[in-house]
Every structure is written in C-alpha cells, then in structure tokens.
Amino acid sequence: MSTPFPFTAVVGQDDLRLALLLNAVSPAVGGVLVRGEKGTAKSTAVRALSALMPEVDVVPGCRFSCDPGSPDPACPDGPHAPGTAGQARPARMVELPVGASEDRLVGALDIERALSEGVKAFEPGLLAAAHRGILYVDEVNLLHDHLVDLLLDAAAMGASYVEREGVSVRHAARFLLVGTMNPEEGELRPQLLDRFGLTVEVSASREPEQRVEVVRRRLAYDADPDGFAARWADEEADVRARIVAARELLPSVRLGDGALRQIAATCAAFEVDGMRADIVMARTATALAAWAGRTDVLAEDVRQAALLALPHRRRRNPFDAPGLDEDKLDETLEEFSGDDDPDQDPDPDPDQGPDGPGGGGGQPEPDDGPRGDDTGATPEAGENGQPQPSGAGEQSAVRSAEPFRTKVLSVPGIGEGAAGRRSRARTEHGRTTGSRRPRGTLTKLHLAATVQAAAPHQRARGRSGPGLVVRRDDLRQATREGREGNLVLFVVDASGSMAARQRMSAVKGAVLSLLLDAYQRRDKVGLVTFRGSGADVALPPTSSVDAAAVRLESLPTGGRTPLAAGLLRAHDVLRVERLRDPARRPLVVLVTDGRATGGPEPVALAGRAARLFAAEGVASVVVDCEAGPVRLGLAGQLAGELGGTAVTLDELRADSIAGLVRDVQGTSRRAA
C-alpha cells in the first residue's frame, strides 16, 4: 500500500512510518525517538500521525480526558459516575516547546486562592492535555533538565503530581511520547533515551528523482492545501481502519516461548541494560504481528522489533555510535530458532564431535589475517601500536587512551545561565536560599516569607476568623540556588612538542574524559587547536560533545607551537559566543606543556594573550602535559598569567592520589 505520509514516502523513511504506526496500534510500545539531519521532514511525519489515530471516548466536560468506561477516581474534575455516557473526539497531539516552563507542563495552582480561601484552583498543563493522546517534543535533546525529570516521572507512573507548599493535585497522564532531534546539536540524557520504546534514523535521499518528487508534492501542498489533503483522504481512511482492526486483533496475538527466548537471547547478546528492552521488543513484535493481520509472532517480527528497539539502548556513552550489527542479530536469532518446546533437542549432527566439527576439542581456526610480532603491532606501528610520524615535522592522528572519571572543574561565583550540573547559579530549581518579591507570575512560593509579610496587617485588613488575609503584595518568590551548564572551550596544543614524546594518546584521553564530563553536566563545548603556523576552530561552540570527540580523534599533530595564536583564537571564540549567549559563563581548558615556539617573540606574545583572559575574569584551567625527569614548569607559569590554575594529567583523575578537588581559582578573588 502507499504511504499516508506523502512528504516522507520518497526519502527512505519506511522505518519511521512503521514505528509510528506500531505505536498507534499499541501505545504500550512506549513512543518513538526520531533522529536525523535537518530538513528531513521529521516533524511532518510525526504530525501526520495525529490524523491517523482512532478517536477516543472521554467524559463530557472533563479537562483530563477521563475514559467513561474506567474514570480516574482521583481526577480533579471528578468523581465521575460509572457508566457516564462518553463523547468521542479525535486523539490530541500536544506539542511541548523546548523553552516551556514547569507550570506550563504540569499545570499551576492559584497560590493566592489556595492560601486565602483554601480551595484547589488548578489550571491543567500540557501533560493533562496529552493524556490518552500524543505528546510531541521537537528538538527533545535541547529540553531543560527539570522538564526532562518531570517527563520521566510521568512516563514511569502514568500520572502527574503538582505540589505547592502542602497543596497537591494528582491526575492521570498516560501518553504516547514522540521526540525528534538532530544529533549534531547534542545527545539525550540516558534516562530519557531509554524511555523511548523505539528509535529510527532518517536521512534525505540522494536520488535526484526522489528529491524531485518531494519538491513536487511540497509545491502542490503550498498551492492547494485542501485539494492536497483530499487527494490523500481515502488512503488515510484506509490506514486508520487498518489501525483499528490491528488494535482489535492485538489481544489475540500469541507470543510463544520460542519468540520470547529469541527476544531474551537477543537482548543478552547485545548487552543492553535492564529488562525494559525485552519488554519493549515483546510488545513491538506483538504489534507487528497484529499490523500484519496475524495471531502468531514470527521470527521476522522479532528481528524487526530488535532493529527498532535496541540501537539506542546499546550506547554506553555519547561517543558510541548508535546502531546494530545485523549479522550478529541474524546469528542469534538462528541459534534460538527452535520451536516452542524447550525440552526438545535438535538432531545431533553425526559429523560433529562434542567440541565441534571433527572433534577438534574447541581449538580455534587459524587466522589468515596479517600478523605482527607478539605485541600485536604491525611493522609500521610504533610504541603501543600507534603509527609513527609520517614526516620529520608532522605525525598522523593517534588514537586516544581510554577515558576516565575527572575531577569537577567549575567556574567561581554564582551565575544565572542555563540549567546544568557544573557551577553554582541562581535557578528555578535547587535549594532555597532566600526570598524576593515576584517579577511577573509567581512560580515558587516562599511560605514563611509570605506569612511574615502578611502578618503585621491582619488587624488593619479586618481579619476576624482563623484564616490569614493574604494580598498579592504579600506574596514572596523563593530564590533558589542550583547548578548551571557552562561553555567549556578546549584549547588543545597539537604541536610537535606534544607529539614527540608519544603523549598525544594520553592527552586525547584526558580531553575525551573532560568531554564526557561536559556531556554529563549539560555544557556547551568548543574545540580550538594550534600547531604549525596558526590555530583553528576545530568545532564552534555546540551542545554536541560527540562531534567534538570525532574532531579530536582525527586531530593530527606536529610542527611548531603557536601558543599565542591558540589563545587569541580562543579569545575571539569567547567574544562571539558572549554576544549570542551572554548568560552562559565560559571555562577555558588549555591542554599544553606550556612551550611557545611559533612566531616572533613567542613567549612574550603568549603572555600578553594570556593576560587578556585574566583581565576579563575568564575562568581557566591549564592541564599540564609536561613529562620527563626534568620539568620546566612552563604550564604553571602560564596558568598564573591566565589567572587560573594548573593540574597535571594525573591530578585530573577523580581517583588520583593527589586528592586535588578544586574549583577554578584565580578569578575567585576577583568574583569575591
């Protein structure tokens, strides 16, 4: 059959269409995460799903979409009498903006009425509107952490809780979660990533004829939207009817023990965490069978379910590429492809002994590939298997060492930037540190300060009963201190003074470790490198730390050390970024041994460039990469010029013997 998504049918998005339709058949699958480059009609495909969803019956007048057949006993608009006649309406698709407030998502209480009248005047939020429908988050990877936490709670419990100083409201919130994202802009938190049942990768077709058809359909829609919709109306009706039929068939689908063993074996073979993957695969395979009009789950359903449910669950860190080895998947399914009787053994092969073909005792087959010496290094490889320099002044890229857990590096003082986990900041979430008059809408009430402000005026206001007479001028907003994300700008020395001592592998491992820490703390990152005759911006500031890791791995080394050029280029990057995002405070991490050999008067010029950062109060850390028995201490001197601090590669480790847990110093005295 042809597609109900006319904009995306011609760009190879069959998996996307299938994943969305399976969730329409069985919302218990758990939603879809759509990853892809910009301009691939991700949002168009998701919005098309809302027109295909079957209608839902709701209690008339209920703002929380209660099912008349099974109303929520705790519904704030209830209680609803059992057997209430329902009202059919289309399933809603609710969009959650990335910049939404907490109150917009979960709803808000009228604090003033709650205090003065003792009533729960509650305005439902987006979670209530999405109940029994679709909650769509575009650019879900950019969603603020406090909203992610609320989504995780609602997805786990199927309900939303709103708490305001002892006044609480609870309502059901079960929805189909659909998110779209561009991986270039950063990855999702692992907890939220695991909440999506399925994930698909989309990309634009490179076939000219398909691209022509996309443009043709888009122009046809722009010229006559109603006529375009009418052209596809019959097909949409057919798909909607097929979804309804699959939903009715779903309870009759049999998931046999053989299919369950294949599911369990596949999840174990790919080493996914927890049991959620097994459950999602089982539900997806069942939905696939129902969509195909079958009552038995086949091996092909299990295979397709694995391709949709497992790729995003195999990532251990943001530097791992998502995906699944299909050859390994086929081998696992073949190995566990027996029938549903676990006690029935297959016929033994008479040509095989107890240890395999020919009774060889499990001896491995000889490897026909190239062999090196006992160390495993090829003849062209140098120490630790790394390639030797290709020329006198330059060395090709070396692989990074394994990342490790780093010490916490933070910016001194208190900022007001985007929510994160690195430096102290005034935020909407965190511990309460004081109160102030609200600026605009009250979001976090400071109860004690509000009572203290209202108490002296009770007689003048004619208070006669036990209730407290509260006016708007008495309300106080709680001020809170939490954590913010920073711009961590890595300035990496890739010159010959670093590479000649075979240290770039360790240096790259250290930077990779700091990048992983930046990902976990929700920072933006940038990468400036310097070598030879100048400096380059290898990666402008971005939320995609995996993009920075890719650039780091391919970084060549060699040549002179233009330290001043690297610092000046970093200073320019910070100047431009300050105009774009003035609230986000920077942290410069300079990775070098402190030598300066490029350009005229390299040492003096580097000192003047470093003092620019100190004059502007930019927080900085110098990771001292100097090695050998004789050390010049140049990195420490450079840290003094920057007004920052210096740490060695060993001291950077969280478990180092030095025990050096420190915030960035130097600028802290100025901040004080």
N, C-alpha and C positions, 0 to 999 in steps of 0.2 A: 504494500500500500504506500501511497505517497505521504509526505510528511505534513503534520499540522503546523510545523514551524517554517513558513515559506522563506524567511530570511536566512535560515541556517542550514537548509537542506543541502545546499550545494557546496558547503565548505567542510565536509567530512566530519560532521558533528553527530553521527549516529549514536555514539555512546552517551552524549549529553541528552539527546531526546529519550533514549531508553531509560536512563537513570531518573529523569523527571517523571516519566510515565510509570515506572515501578513504584515511585513514592506516591503517585496518585492512586495506584491500586492498593498499596499497603503503606499508609503513613508510618506504621511501626518500624519501617526500614530505617528511618532516622534522618532523612534530609539529604541534600546534595551540596557539595562544595565544587564550584566550577573555577578552575584555574586556567588562565590563558592570557595571551598578549592582548594589548589594547586593540580595539576595533574589530573584534571577532564576534560581535552580536551576542555576548553572554547575557546581558540584561534583556535583550529582545526575546531570547529563547525562554528565559525564566518568566517573563511577563506573559508570554503566550500560554503558559501552563494554567494560569488562573481561569482562562476561558474554557478549559477542558475539565476542570474539577466539577464533580457532581454537586448538585445543590444540597444544602444541609437544612434540617428542621430545627428551629430554635423556639424557645418560649417567647411569645409576643411581649415586646417591651423590655426584655431582659438585656441589659447593656453588656452582659458577659457571655452571651450566646449559649445559654444552657440548653441541653438536649431535653426536650419534653419527655422522652422515654426514660431518662435517667438524670434528673436535675441534680445539680450540685447542692447538697444540703447546707453548705457554708456560703452559698452565693450571697454577696452583699445586697443584691436586689431581691433575694428570696425571703422566706422559703416559698418554693413553688409547689403547688398541689400536684401530686402524682396524677398522671393521665391528662394533664393540661393539653388542649389542642395546640399543635405546633403550627408554625408558619415557615414555609420554605423560602429560602433566599440563596443567592449564589455564595459560594465559599469566598471569603475575602482574601486578598493578598495585601498585606500590610508592609510597608517599607520602613525600615529603621535607618534614619540618617546617621552617618558616622559621627556627626557632631551633636547628637541628641543629648539632652540632659537626663539624669536619673529619673526625675519626676515624669518626664515625657514617656519614658519606657515603662515604668511600673505603675504610674499614676501618682496622684498627690492628695494629701489630706488638707482640708481647710483648718490650719492650726489655730487660728483665732477663734473659730466657732467651736472647735474641739475643747479649748481651754475655757471659754466663757459660757458655752451652752451645753457642753458635754455630749455633743452629737458627732457621729462619724460621717461627716460630709466628705465623700470620696469621689474624686474625678478619675475614671479609669484611664489607663495608659495604653500603649501600643500592645503590650502583652495580652491585655484583655481583648482588644480588638482582633488579635490574631488567633484567639482560641478557636480550635476546630477549623483553622484555615492555614494560610501560608505566611510565615514571617521571612521577609526577604531583606538581606543586608548586602548592599553593593559596597565594594571595597572593604570587605569584612576584616581584612588584615590590618586596616587602619583604625578599627574600633578601639575606643579607650578601654583600659583595663577594667575600670569599675563597671562599665556596661557589659563587658565580657563575663565578669563574675556573676552579674545578675542573670544573664542568659544561661550560664552553666547551672545555676541554682534552679531556674525554672525548667530547663530541659531535664534535669535529674529528678525533680519532684513532681513535675506536671502541675505545678501551682506557683503563684507569685505571692510573696508576703511583703506588705508595706508596714514598716514600723516607724512611728514618730512619737518619741517620748512617752511610751507606755500605751499609746493608742495604736492598735494593729488592725489590719484588714487582710484577709486571705481570699483569693479566688482561683479557680481552675485556669491553667494556662498550658494547654497541650496544642502544639502547632507543628507544622512541617517547616523545618529550618532550612533555608536555601541561601547560600552565600556565593558571591562572585569576587574574584580577586585577580590582580596582576602580580605574579611572583616577583617582578622587578622592584616592586615597592615594599617588599618585606614579607616575612612569613607569619603564620598564625602561631599563637601560643599552643603548645602541645595539648593542653587540656581541652581547648575549644576545637582543635583539629580532630581530636578523637571523637567528639560529639557528632560530627557529620557522619552519617551512615555510609555514604558513597562519595567518591570524588572522581572527577573527569578532567582531562587535559584537552583544551581546544586550541586550534590554530587556524589561521586563514589558509585557504587553498592556494597553491602556487600554479594551478592550471588556469590559463587565460580564459577558456570557455566557461568555467565555473564562476570565475570572478565577473565575467560579463553578465552572467545570469543574475548574480547578486545585485549588480548595479541596475539591471533592467527591472527587477522586482522592486527595488527601493524607489526608483523613479516612478513606477506605476502606482505605488502606495502614496507617494507625495502628491501625485496628480489627482488621484481619486481614492481617498481612504475608504469611503463607504463601499464603492464598487470593488475595491480590492478585497475587503472583508467578505463581501457577498460571494466573491469567486471561490473563497475557501470555506464558506459556511457549511456546505454539505459534508465536506471531509472532516471538519471539526466535529460535527454532529456524530459522524460515524465513530470517530475516536472516543468521544465522550460515551457513546453507547458501549463501546468495547471495554472501557474502563469500568463502567457499571457492571457489565457481565463478569469481568475478571474479579471484581470485589465480591460478587455473589458466589463465585466459584472458589474463592480463596479458602474458606473454612473446610472445603472438601479435599484440598490438595494434601497428598500423603508425602511426608518427608521420611523416607525409610532409613533403617540403621546403616545401610551401605552409604547413602549420601551423607549421613551425619558423620560417619567415620572419615569420609573424604574431606569433609569440612574441617574436622578436628585435625587431621593429618596435615592439611594444607597450612592451617594457622600455626601449627607446631613447626613445620618445615621452614616457614618464613620468619619464625621467632618474633611474632607480634606480641605486644604486651597485653596482659589481662585476657579476659574472656569476651569482651564486647565484640571483637572481630568475629568470633564464632557465631554469636547470636545474630549479628547483622548479616553474615553470609547465609545463615539458615533462613532468615526472613526474606532476603533478596532472592535466593533460589526458589523459595515457595512462590513469591510474587512473579518470578519469571515463568514458572510453570502455569500459573493462573492466567498470565497475559497471553501465553501461547494456547490457552484453552485446554490444558492437560490437568489431570488429577494426580500425576506422579512426577516427582522431581528426578530429572535425569542428570547424568554426568556433565552434559553440556551446560545445564543450569548452574551447577556448582562451579564450573570453570568461569563462566561469565560473571557470577557473583564474586569470585575471587578477584577478577580483573577490576571490578568496580569498588570493592570494599577494602582491599588490602594495601594498595600502593601508598596511601598517606599514613598508614599505621606502621610502616616499616622504617620510618625516619627516626634516627636516634638523636640527631642534631640538625640545625638548619643547613648544614653543609652537605648533607646527604641528598642526592637527587632522588625524587620520588619515582616509583616505577616497580615493575615486577618482572622477574626472569620467567618468560613464558615456557622455555624449555624445562626449567626446574618444576614449574607448575604442572606441565603435562606428565613428567616423570612421576610426580607424587600422586596425581590422580590415577595414573595407570597402575601404580603399585597397590593402591587401595581400591581397585575397581571390581572387587568380588561382589557376590550377591549379598543379600541382606542376612544370610545365615552366618554368624561369626564362628560357628563351630565346624563349618565345612572347609576342609583343606583342599587346595587345588592339587591336581595330579602332579606328582613329582616328575621332573624331567630325568629319564634314565641316563642321559648323557652327563648329568651333573652330579658331582660328589657332594659331600656335606659342606664343603667350603667353596663351592662354585664350580665352574666348568673344569672338568678334568681332575677334580680333587686336588687342586693346587695349593690347598692349605691357606688360601687367602693372600697369597703373595701378589704384590702389585704388578701390574703390567709395566714393561719398560717404557720409559718416556722418550719419545722420539724427538722432543724439542731440543733446542740448543742448551748446552751445558757449559757452566763455567767451572771455577775451582770450588773448593769445599766451602767457601764463604758465600756462594751463590751469586757472586758478582760476575758480570760479563767482562771480557778482556778490556772493553773500553771504559769500564766503570772504575771509579777511584774509591776512596775511603767510604765505608758504609754503603757501597753500591751506588754512590752519586756520580754523575757524569763529570769528567774532567773538563777544565776550561777549554773552549774551542779555539781560543786565541790568547795571545800574550796579555791583552788588556781587558778581556771580557770572558765571562763564564755564562754558560747557558743556565736556564732556570733549574733550581734544585727543589726537590720535594720537601715539604715542611715536616718537622718532627710531630709526634703525637701531641695534641692539645692537652692542657691540664687546667685545674681549677686555680684561678688567680685571686690575689688579694683584691679587696674592694678599693678602688680609686674613686674619689668623689671630689666635687667642687665645693670649696668652703662657702660659708654664708648660707642664706636662705633665699631660694629663688621662687619664681612664680610661673615656671614653664609647664610644658605638657606632662601629664601624669606618667610616672615611670617608677623605677626602683633604684635609682642611683643616689642622688643628692637630696638634701633637705629642701623642702619647698612648702609654701602655703598652697593647700589644695582643698578641694571639696570633700576629700576623704582622708582619714587618718585620726590621730589623737587630738582631742580638743585642747586648745591652748589658751583660749580667751573668748571674748565676745565683742560685737560691734553692732551698730545699727544696720539693718539690711539695706543693701543697694539694689533696689528693684524687688523682685519676688523673693520671699523668704524660702530658703531651701533646707537649712539645718538650724532648728530652734535650739537656743541655749536656755533651758528651762529655768535654771537658778537665776540667771541674769534678768530674764523676763519678769519673774516673780519679784525680784528685788526692785526692778524699775516701777512695777505697778503698785507695790505695797504702800508707799507713802501717800498715795492719792485715793485710797479706798473711801475714807470719810467724805472727802470732797465730791466724790462721784456717787454718793448716796447709797453705798453698799449696806444692805440690811440682812442679807442671808448668808449662808456659808460659802457661796460661790465667789470667786475672785473676779472683780470687774477689770477686764483687760481691754485696752485700746491698742490701736495699731502702733502708736508711738512707743508703747511699752515693749514691743517685740524686739528680741535681740538675736542676731545671727551668730552662730557658733563659728569661731575661727579655728581652723584645723591645720595641723602640720603633718604632711606625709612625705612622699618622695616624688621626684621628677626625673624625667629622662633628659639626658644631655646630648649635645653634639660632640661625639668623640672623634677627633681628627687625628688620624695616624700619619705621622711623618717618618718615613722609613728610609734609612740610609742603605742604598743598594750598590755602593761603590766597591772598588777593589780592596780597600782596607778592611771591609767586612768579609768579602768572599775569599780572600787569600788564605784565611785561617780556617776555612771549611766551617764557618759559623752560621751561614745563612739558613741552613736547615733548622738549627736551634732558634734562630731569630724569627723565622717564619712560624715555627711552632708557637713561640711566645705571642706573636701578633695574632695568630689564629685563636689562641686561648683568650686573648683580650676581646677579639671579635665575638666569640661565643658568649663571653660575659656581657658584652654590649647588647647582644640579642636578648638575653635573659632579662636585662634591665630596661628594655624598650628604648634604647638610644637610637639616634641617627648616627651614622658613621660616614666618614670620608677618608680617602687614602691619597696621600701625596708622596711621591718617591723622588729621590735625587741621586744622580750618578753622572759620570762623564762630564758634560759641559753645562748641565742645567737640571731643572726639576720639572716634573709632570704631575698633573692631577689625574692619577690613575682611576679615581672614582669620585665624582662630585658627591656632596652630602646626600645620603639616601637612607631609607629605612631597611634596605635590602642588604643585610650583612652577608648573605651567601654570595651576592655579586662581588662584594669586597674580597671574600675568600677566593673566588675564582681569579680575580685580578692578582691577588697575592701569589697564588701558586704559579702563575705564568710570568712572574717578575724575574727578568734577567739581572745579572749583577756584573760589576766590573767597571774599571775606569777610575777617574779622579773622584774627589769628594767635595762637590759644590754645596757645602753646608749652608752658606748664606742664601743661595738660590732656593734651597728647600724651605728655609724659614720664611723667606719673603713670599714664596708662592703660597705657603700655608696662611700667612697673614692676609693675603688677598682673598683666599677662600673664606676666611672668617668674616672679612669685611662685607662680602657679598651676602653671605648667609645671615649676617646680623640684620641686613635690610629686609630679608624675606621672613625671618622668624626671630624678632628681637627678644622674645621672652625665653628662648632656649639658650641656656648658658653653655659655652664651649669648654671642653677639656682637651688639651693638646697632649698627645702621647708621642714623644720623639724617641725613636729607636735608633741608636747610633753608638759608636765608640768615642765620639767627640772630636775626631780628627777633621781638619778642614784643609783641603789641598787644591781646590779649584778656584780659579780667578785670581786677580791681583789682591794682595794683602788678604788672603782668605781668612785668617784668624781674626783680624780686626773687624773685617766686614761681617763675619758671623756674630761677633759680639754685639755690634750695633743692631743687627737684625733681631737678636735675642732680646735686647733691651726694649724693642717695640712692644713685645708681648708683656713684659714686666710693667711698662708704663700704662698699659691699658687694663692691667689687672686680670689678664687671661690665665686661668689655672693651667698648670703644665706638669708633666712628669717626664723625666728622661730615663729611659730604660738603657742602662749602661751595658754595652755588649763587649767591652774590652776584655781580652783574655790573655793568658800567658803569665809567666812568673814576674815579669816587670810591667807594672801598670803606671800610666802617666796621670790618671785621674782627670782626663780632659772632660769626660761626661759630667762629672761632679761640678767642675768649673762652669760648664755650660748651663747646668741647672741653676747655679747661682745667678748667672746673667739673666736667665728667664724668670727668676723669682719663683722657681718651683722646687721640686725635689727630685732626687735621683735614686733609682733602685737598680740592683743588678738582676740578671736573669734568674738567679737562684732565689733572691729575695722576693721576686714577683709571684712565686708559688704560694698558694694559701697554706700549704703544709711545710713551708721551709723552716729550717732550724732557727733562722734569724727572728722569727716571730714578729715580723715588722708589719703590723696592721696600722695603716696611717691614712689619713685624709691628705689631700694635697696641701702642703704648707706654703709658705712664701707669701701668697696673696691673702692668707687668712688674717695676717696682721693688718693689712690694708682694709679688708672687709670689716674687721672689728672697729 
